[in-house]
Amino acid sequence: MNKEDNKDIIIGQNITFSYKDRIILDNQSFSFKKGEHIGIIGESGSGKSTFLKLLAGLLTPSSGTLEVDSESDPAKIMKKISMVMQDAMIMPLTIRENIALGKEIKKERMDEIIKATRLDLWTDSLPEGIDTYLGERADELSGGQAQRIAIARAIAKDADIILLDEPTSSLDKDTIKDVMEALETLTDEKSVIHVTHQTDLLKGYHRILKIGGGRIYE
């Protein structure tokens, strides 16, 4: 990391959060530096996904303060991050529109994103390519295709912070390798926080943290 990466981009101070009478974080403090790639592991139900939602501004701590890229307002925090959840949300739009979400993206950049997420192997086979309309239920999509659209969407947003919650859970082994390599290349200058049960996907990450018993620790 360069000198700029010494800046703390996420700072949590004395964060406490409970969910359905279960303590997820109990007076925990943490910080992540700009450009760091952080892996988050823990047993099922330990609160890993909840932790990401806190960082994304989707949930509010019951006590403590959270600052993301100098912002503490949840609405402003959400604009600073891209998030890929376990279950991709696909809307009744074209593939292009599902990725861009109203943002103007140049053809060269869109082509790069499509190839990086290996969507081109699928879209090139469609008569209308990435301008193919996806039905309201997107019944024709496999879980892997939907997840790669979600990853492409996160990359297209070009946020400085990317939160990944088991983003490859629906992909086969070969596709996981392709997508993770592409994601690593395209997030090289980003801050990445990646929740996964597959610790082999975290090879080369700067730090791996564990959540459990109300704590987040190395």
C-alpha positions in Angstrom: 0.0 0.0 0.0 1.2 3.5 -0.7 1.3 6.5 1.8 -2.3 7.4 1.0 -3.4 4.0 2.2 -2.3 4.8 5.7 -5.6 6.7 6.1 -8.3 4.9 8.1 -11.3 4.8 5.8 -13.6 3.0 8.3 -13.5 3.7 12.0 -15.8 2.0 14.6 -15.7 3.3 18.1 -17.2 1.3 21.0 -19.8 -0.3 18.7 -22.6 -2.3 20.3 -25.3 -4.0 18.3 -27.8 -6.8 19.2 -30.1 -8.7 16.8 -33.1 -10.7 18.1 -31.6 -10.8 21.6 -28.3 -12.0 20.3 -25.3 -9.7 20.8 -23.4 -9.3 17.5 -20.9 -6.7 18.7 -20.3 -5.8 22.3 -18.5 -2.5 22.7 -16.1 -3.2 19.9 -13.7 -0.8 18.2 -12.0 -1.4 14.9 -10.5 0.4 11.9 -9.7 -0.4 8.3 -7.2 1.5 6.2 -7.7 2.8 2.7 -6.8 0.1 0.2 -6.9 -2.8 2.6 -8.4 -6.1 1.7 -10.0 -7.6 4.8 -11.4 -11.1 5.2 -14.2 -11.7 7.7 -14.7 -15.3 9.0 -16.8 -16.9 11.7 -19.3 -19.6 12.4 -22.8 -19.5 10.8 -25.0 -17.1 12.8 -22.0 -15.2 14.3 -23.1 -12.0 12.7 -20.8 -11.6 9.7 -23.5 -10.4 7.3 -25.0 -8.2 10.0 -21.5 -6.6 10.5 -21.4 -5.7 6.8 -24.9 -4.2 7.0 -23.7 -2.0 9.8 -20.7 -0.9 7.7 -23.0 -0.2 4.8 -25.3 2.1 6.8 -28.2 -0.4 6.5 -28.3 -1.0 10.2 -27.5 1.5 13.0 -25.5 0.6 16.1 -27.3 0.8 19.4 -24.3 2.6 20.8 -21.0 3.8 19.6 -20.0 5.7 16.5 -19.2 4.6 13.0 -17.4 6.7 10.4 -17.0 5.5 6.8 -14.8 7.6 4.5 -15.4 10.7 6.8 -19.2 10.2 6.8 -21.4 9.2 9.7 -24.8 9.7 8.1 -26.1 6.3 6.9 -27.6 7.8 3.8 -24.2 9.3 2.8 -22.4 6.1 3.8 -24.5 4.1 1.4 -23.3 6.2 -1.5 -19.7 5.5 -0.6 -19.9 1.7 -0.8 -20.8 -1.1 -3.3 -22.2 -4.2 -1.8 -22.7 -7.7 -3.1 -24.9 -9.9 -1.0 -25.4 -13.7 -1.1 -28.7 -13.4 -3.0 -28.4 -11.1 -6.0 -31.3 -8.8 -6.7 -32.1 -8.8 -10.4 -34.7 -6.2 -11.6 -37.0 -6.4 -14.6 -34.6 -4.4 -16.8 -32.0 -5.3 -19.4 -28.7 -6.8 -18.4 -27.0 -3.5 -19.2 -29.5 -1.6 -17.1 -29.2 -4.0 -14.2 -25.5 -3.4 -14.2 -25.5 0.4 -14.8 -28.5 1.3 -12.6 -29.0 4.6 -14.3 -25.3 5.5 -14.4 -23.8 6.4 -17.8 -21.1 3.9 -18.6 -19.0 4.1 -21.7 -19.0 1.1 -24.0 -15.3 0.4 -23.4 -15.8 0.3 -19.7 -19.0 -1.8 -19.9 -17.2 -4.3 -22.2 -14.3 -4.5 -19.6 -16.7 -5.2 -16.8 -18.6 -7.8 -18.8 -15.4 -9.6 -19.7 -14.0 -9.3 -16.2 -16.9 -11.0 -14.6 -17.0 -13.6 -17.4 -20.6 -12.6 -18.4 -19.5 -12.3 -22.0 -19.5 -16.1 -22.4 -23.3 -15.9 -21.8 -24.3 -12.5 -23.2 -22.5 -13.2 -26.5 -24.8 -16.1 -27.0 -27.9 -13.9 -26.6 -29.5 -12.4 -29.8 -29.7 -9.0 -28.1 -26.5 -9.4 -26.0 -26.4 -7.2 -22.9 -29.5 -5.4 -24.0 -31.5 -8.6 -23.4 -34.5 -7.9 -21.2 -34.7 -9.9 -18.0 -38.2 -10.8 -16.9 -39.6 -9.8 -13.6 -38.6 -13.0 -12.0 -35.5 -13.6 -14.1 -36.4 -17.2 -14.2 -34.0 -17.8 -17.0 -31.0 -16.9 -14.9 -28.8 -19.4 -13.1 -27.6 -18.4 -9.6 -24.2 -17.9 -11.0 -25.4 -15.5 -13.8 -27.4 -13.5 -11.3 -24.4 -13.2 -8.9 -22.1 -12.1 -11.7 -24.5 -9.4 -12.7 -24.4 -8.2 -9.0 -20.6 -8.2 -9.0 -20.6 -6.3 -12.3 -23.0 -3.8 -10.8 -20.8 -3.3 -7.8 -17.7 -2.8 -10.0 -19.7 -0.3 -12.2 -20.6 1.8 -9.3 -16.9 2.4 -8.8 -17.2 3.1 -5.1 -14.0 3.2 -3.0 -15.3 0.6 -0.6 -16.6 -2.8 -1.7 -18.4 -5.1 0.7 -18.7 -8.7 -0.3 -21.0 -11.2 1.5 -20.3 -14.7 0.1 -20.4 -13.3 -3.5 -19.4 -16.5 -5.1 -21.7 -18.8 -3.1 -23.8 -19.7 -6.3 -20.8 -20.2 -8.6 -19.1 -23.4 -9.6 -15.4 -23.9 -8.9 -14.1 -22.8 -12.3 -16.3 -19.7 -12.3 -15.3 -18.8 -8.8 -11.7 -18.7 -9.8 -12.4 -16.6 -12.9 -14.6 -14.1 -11.0 -12.3 -13.8 -8.0 -9.3 -13.1 -10.3 -11.2 -10.5 -12.1 -12.6 -8.9 -8.9 -9.1 -8.8 -7.5 -7.8 -7.0 -10.5 -10.6 -4.4 -10.7 -10.6 -3.7 -6.9 -6.8 -3.3 -6.6 -7.1 0.3 -5.6 -10.2 -0.2 -3.5 -10.9 -1.1 0.2 -12.5 -4.5 0.3 -14.2 -6.3 3.1 -15.1 -9.9 2.2 -17.2 -12.2 4.3 -16.7 -15.9 3.3 -16.6 -19.4 4.6 -14.1 -20.2 1.9 -10.8 -19.0 3.5 -8.8 -20.0 0.4 -10.5 -17.1 -1.4 -8.7 -14.7 1.1 -5.2 -15.6 0.0 -3.2 -12.4 -0.3 -5.6 -10.3 1.8 -3.9 -7.9 4.3 -5.8 -9.1 7.3 -8.3 -11.8 8.3 -10.7 -11.0 11.2 -13.1 -13.3 13.1 -16.5 -12.4 14.5 -17.9 -14.4 17.4 -19.0 -14.0 21.0 -19.7 -10.3 20.5 -16.2 -9.6 19.4 -14.3 -8.9 16.2 -10.6 -9.9 16.4 -7.6 -11.1 14.6 
